Amino acid sequence: MTKRIVITGTDTGIGKTVFSAGLAGFLNGFYWKPVQSGLDGETDSEVVARLAGLPPGRVLPEVYRLKEPLSPHRSAELDGVAIDVARLSLPDLPGPIVIEGAGGLMVPLNRRTKFIDIFAQWRVPVILCARTKLGTINHTLLSIEALRARSIPLVGIAFIGDEVADTQRTIVEFSGIRQLGRLPLLDPLTSETLREAMVAGFDLAAIAGGE
């Protein structure tokens, strides 16, 4: 059975696309972001294609490409599009698949369904990305409770940003969820610096081999 991992975040703009690129590159697998909101500049799929070093065809096309950088439900409404969640079925491909959600768990896809509802249907193991800045304890613990309430398997937490040891420790102690590692903010951000940071900051073999 194809290994699938969902990457989600405690919020938007925290760096989960960069983490997804690093993980997809390490796994030499596929990347899929089913819903993209905002088409000005690089899309998340284009960022991953640039950073992951994957062969052509490994970055799958989005099911929905929406113009405005808003919550998918609103961006779709402005585009005159109705997001049909039945179209968001998991791909079956000959290799690992890294699947990235949009924003946080409670982001609406339409007026009835949130991303977390889709994750609950998929039952695919999730990696939760959390920034290390102020406020992350609350956001991360709430996200973990939401995942547990729906029996969604959680692989662990990937912190993104400068090390804040007590914050990271507090989240792990209160949640009982393992810290997978930490990805610093990279400057410059290139495929080479990302690969080096992922190898240095995470036990990638454990992530790849775990469920």
N, C-alpha and C positions, 0 to 999 in steps of 0.2 A: 504494500500500500504506500502511496506517495506520502512523504513527510510534509506536513503543512504546519506553518507557524503564523499566527496572527500577531501583528505589531500594532498596539494601540497606545494612547497616551492619556495622561491626566488632564491635558489641555491642548490647545492648538499652538503651533509654532515653538515646540520644545526641542525639536531635533530628531523626532522619530524617523523622518525620511532618511536622514544621514545614517542613523543606526540601521535602518532597513537595508540601505545600500551596502553597508559594511557586512551585515550578516548574509545577505544574498550573495555577495562576492565571495565570502569565505566558503559558503556551501556550494558555490558554483551551480546554483539552482536557477529558479525563475522568480521574478518579482511581479506582483499584481496589485494595483490600486484600483478597485472596481469603480469608485466614484471620485472624480476630480472636480473640485470647485475652484474656479479662477484659472484663466488661460493666458493672462498677461505675464510675460516673462517665462522662465522655465517652469514647466509643470513638475510635479513630484516624480513622475515616471522618467522625465528627461534628466532630472538630477541623478536618479539612480543609474540610468544608462551611462551617465558621464563618470560617476564615482565607483560603480561596482566592478567595472572591468569584465562584465559578462559578454559572452558571444552574442552576435546579432540574433534577435528573435527571443531572447530570454526575458525581456521586459514586455509583458503582455499588454495589449491595448485595454484601455479603460472601457467599461460598459457605458458609463455616462461621463461626458465632458461638458461641464457647465461653465458659463462665461464669468459670472461674478464670484469674487472671493468671499462667499458667505456660507452659512450653513447650507448643506445640500438641499434641504427641503425648500428653502427660500430661493436659492439660486435656480433650482429647477422651475419653480413657479414663474420667476422672471423670464426664463427662457421658453416658457410655455410647454414644459416637459413634465410628464408624470413619471416619477421613478417607480418602476415595477420591481418590487423586491424579489419576485420569482425569477427574474433574470440574473440575480446575483448568486448563481449556483457555483459551487467550487469547481475549479478546473481539475481535470485528471491528466497529469503530465508525467513524463518519465524522469522525475527528479524532484528535489525539494522545492517547495514554493513558499516564499515569504509574501504574506498578504498584509497590506497596510490599510487601516481604516482612516477616516477623515476626522481630525480633531480628537475629542474625547469620546468616552463610551456613550454618553447620553445625547450625542449629536443626532438630530432627526434626519431621516432620509426622506420622509414624507410626513403627512399630518397624522399618521398612525404608527409608524415604525421608526425606532431608533437603531443605531448601529449595534448596540448591545443585544437587541432582540435578534439580529442576524447572527451574531456570534453565538448566542444561545442555541440557535437552530443548527449551526455548523458543528458545535462541540469540538472545535479545533483548539489546541493549546495556545495560550496567549502569553506574550511578553508585554509587560506594562512599562512604558517609558515614563520617567518622572524627572523633572528638572530638580536641581539641588537648591534653588533659590527659596527665599522666604515664601511660605504658603504651601510648600509641597507636602508637608506632613498631613495637613487636612485633606488636600486633593487626592493624595495617594491612598490614604486609609479609606476614604469614601469610595474610591474606585475599586479597591480590593473588596470591600463589603458588597458592592453592587455585583461584582463578578461571582462572589461566593453565593449570593442569594439566588443566582441563576444556575449554579453548579457548572460554571464555565471553568475548565482547567487552566490554572495559572502556573506557568513555568517559573517565573520570578520577575524581579524588578531590575530594569536597566536604568541606572542614573545617568543623567546627562548634564554636564557643566563642571564647574570647579568643585573640588572635594569639600564637603561640609560634613565631617565625620559624625558629629553628634546627630544631625538630622537624619543621615542615612541609617545610623544605628537605631535611632528611635523608631523609624518606620519598620525596620526589620523586627525589632523586639515586640512592637505592638501587633504587628500583622502575622508574625510567624512565617512570612514569605521570604525566601532566600534572595539575597542580593546577587545578581549575576555578574555585576561589574559596573564600571563607570566609564563613560566616554567623555573626555574633555572637549571643550570648544576649541576647534582646530583652526589655526591661522599660520600658514595657508591650509585651506581645505582642498586636498587633492586625493586621487585614488590611492596614491602611495602613503600619504600621511594618515588617511583613514584606515588603511589596511594595518599599518604599524600600531595605531592606537587600539584597534579592535583586538589584535593579538596580545598587546600588552595589558589591556584592561579587562579582558573577559576570558573565561574558560570556554572557548568556542567549541572544543570537542565535546564537552559535557552538554552544551546547548544542542549541538547537532545530534547527539546520541540519545538525549532525554525525550520524555513525552510530556 
